[in-house]
Amino acid sequence: MNVYFLGGGNMATAIVAGMTQQGGYEIEVIDRNQNKRQYLSERYQVRTSTKLTELAATDILVLAVKPQDMQQATTGIRLNGALVLSIAAGLTISTLSQFLGNHQRIIRIMPNTPCQIGQGISGMYAPAGISKADKTIAENIMRTTGEVVWLEEESGINRIAGISGSGPAYVFYFLNALQQAAIQQGFSPEEAHRLTLDTFKGAVNLAEQSGTEFAQLQKNVTSKGGTTFAATSVFDRHQLTQVVIDGVAASVARAEEMQQQLAPF
Ligand SMILES: NC(=O)c1ccc[n+]([C@@H]2O[C@H](COP(=O)([O-])OP(=O)(O)OC[C@H]3O[C@@H](n4cnc5c(N)ncnc54)[C@H](OP(=O)(O)O)[C@@H]3O)[C@@H](O)[C@H]2O)c1
């Protein structure tokens, strides 16, 4: 199966890594940046080029340039009915279709950075006219990088971007905060790093393996009047849960705003 990537940056590289590890795909990456082309061809033995002019109906094109570069990058490509997968934030099927000469065979995907290590989760949306076979092709590609979730509505792409798309950054934010707290308590930066990382890994694995609700797991280790309770009472006083909810809402609102700005009309 021939898969072309338009753009060979961070996210395209993550997907290429998963696909080449699994095998079975003929991959070509189109990027204007010589260093990226060289890295991709050396590291993953994929074909690279600077320009894409024509595809066949059986080919797959993954759109992986920044949203603001998309219109210019796609100009002049003769798709000949190929399946298009877009990972770009803020560009709707309707906008992409206009950029691509009223092309209709488009699926949107919202991956996240843990795709780099095969532990990503991608939100996927296909309009009603897309065949089951095309959905399976797209799903199989994204499954090489982790889990996938199909979304009922296109607006789900902006909403999932605010959770799993931006989510790794939220986790890094909290990791950094806990590391700073550990340093303040007298641990070396290295010790603080290890303590923070292992606490997260252990807690995440425990949550997954136990299958218990997060709130219940929290209760299980928080006796009233105890040490954990002293900390979570401070989090509650600062309404940390509400802060996170507001942060996600701001992210989704920004995605919707960007979508308006990126629409051609
Ligand atoms: N990073 C994430 O966490 C994430 C998550 C979900 C979705 N996405 C989406 O993934 C897409 C790619 O993001 P990214 O972080 O991987 O971007 P990136 O690292 O900047 O990669 C884009 C690449 O495309 C190249 N490019 C731009 N215009 C081109 C053209 N006309 N012809 C050939 N190559 C061109 C860029 O070259 P230059 O370096 O010269 O500009 C760059 O190498 C975006 O649309 C983003 O919305 C990203």
The ligand as a Tripos MOL2 file, in Angstrom:
@<TRIPOS>MOLECULE
LIG
   48    52     1     0     0
SMALL
NO_CHARGES

@<TRIPOS>ATOM
      1 N1          2.5480   18.0340   17.3570 N.am      1 LIG1
      2 C1          1.3960   17.5990   17.8890 C.2       1 LIG1
      3 O1          1.2710   17.2950   19.0880 O.2       1 LIG1
      4 C2          0.1880   17.4530   17.0060 C.ar      1 LIG1
      5 C3         -0.9390   16.7880   17.5150 C.ar      1 LIG1
      6 C4         -2.0340   16.6240   16.6760 C.ar      1 LIG1
      7 C5         -2.0030   17.1300   15.3790 C.ar      1 LIG1
      8 N2         -0.9070   17.7820   14.9240 N.ar      1 LIG1
      9 C6         -0.9240   18.3190   13.5510 C.3       1 LIG1
     10 O2          0.1250   17.7240   12.8250 O.3       1 LIG1
     11 C7          0.5160   18.6110   11.7780 C.3       1 LIG1
     12 C8          2.0260   18.6530   11.7280 C.3       1 LIG1
     13 O3          2.5090   19.1240   12.9800 O.3       1 LIG1
     14 P1          4.0370   18.9300   13.3610 P.3       1 LIG1
     15 O4          4.1780   19.3300   14.7770 O.co2     1 LIG1
     16 O5          4.5040   17.5820   12.9280 O.co2     1 LIG1
     17 O6          4.6750   20.0550   12.3730 O.3       1 LIG1
     18 P2          6.1820   20.2580   11.8810 P.3       1 LIG1
     19 O7          7.1220   19.5140   12.7910 O.co2     1 LIG1
     20 O8          6.3990   21.7200   11.6610 O.co2     1 LIG1
     21 O9          6.2100   19.5060   10.4620 O.3       1 LIG1
     22 C9          5.6960   20.0180    9.2790 C.3       1 LIG1
     23 C10         6.7360   19.8080    8.1800 C.3       1 LIG1
     24 O10         6.1620   20.1150    6.9210 O.3       1 LIG1
     25 C11         7.0850   20.9120    6.1780 C.3       1 LIG1
     26 N3          6.3680   21.6800    5.1670 N.ar      1 LIG1
     27 C12         5.5810   22.7790    5.3380 C.ar      1 LIG1
     28 N4          5.0830   23.2030    4.1630 N.ar      1 LIG1
     29 C13         5.5580   22.3520    3.2150 C.ar      1 LIG1
     30 C14         5.4140   22.2690    1.8000 C.ar      1 LIG1
     31 N5          4.6930   23.1600    1.1250 N.pl3     1 LIG1
     32 N6          6.0230   21.2560    1.1530 N.ar      1 LIG1
     33 C15         6.7910   20.3680    1.8120 C.ar      1 LIG1
     34 N7          6.9800   20.4050    3.1630 N.ar      1 LIG1
     35 C16         6.3760   21.3780    3.8500 C.ar      1 LIG1
     36 C17         7.7330   21.7450    7.2260 C.3       1 LIG1
     37 O11         8.9210   22.3360    6.7700 O.3       1 LIG1
     38 P3          9.5120   23.6630    7.5330 P.3       1 LIG1
     39 O12        10.2020   23.1320    8.7660 O.co2     1 LIG1
     40 O13        10.4220   24.2520    6.5320 O.co2     1 LIG1
     41 O14         8.3400   24.5470    7.8820 O.co2     1 LIG1
     42 C18         7.9660   20.7180    8.3300 C.3       1 LIG1
     43 O15         9.1390   19.9630    8.1010 O.3       1 LIG1
     44 C19        -0.1110   19.9840   12.0710 C.3       1 LIG1
     45 O16        -1.1260   20.2240   11.1320 O.3       1 LIG1
     46 C20        -0.6820   19.8260   13.4710 C.3       1 LIG1
     47 O17        -1.9100   20.5300   13.6000 O.3       1 LIG1
     48 C21         0.1960   17.9330   15.7030 C.ar      1 LIG1
@<TRIPOS>BOND
     1     1     2 1
     2     2     3 2
     3     2     4 1
     4     4     5 ar
     5     4    48 ar
     6     5     6 ar
     7     6     7 ar
     8     7     8 ar
     9     8     9 1
    10     8    48 ar
    11     9    10 1
    12     9    46 1
    13    10    11 1
    14    11    12 1
    15    11    44 1
    16    12    13 1
    17    13    14 1
    18    14    15 2
    19    14    16 1
    20    14    17 1
    21    17    18 1
    22    18    19 2
    23    18    20 1
    24    18    21 1
    25    21    22 1
    26    22    23 1
    27    23    24 1
    28    23    42 1
    29    24    25 1
    30    25    26 1
    31    25    36 1
    32    26    27 ar
    33    26    35 ar
    34    27    28 ar
    35    28    29 ar
    36    29    30 ar
    37    29    35 ar
    38    30    31 1
    39    30    32 ar
    40    32    33 ar
    41    33    34 ar
    42    34    35 ar
    43    36    37 1
    44    36    42 1
    45    37    38 1
    46    38    39 2
    47    38    40 1
    48    38    41 1
    49    42    43 1
    50    44    45 1
    51    44    46 1
    52    46    47 1
@<TRIPOS>SUBSTRUCTURE
     1 LIG1         1 GROUP 0 **** ****
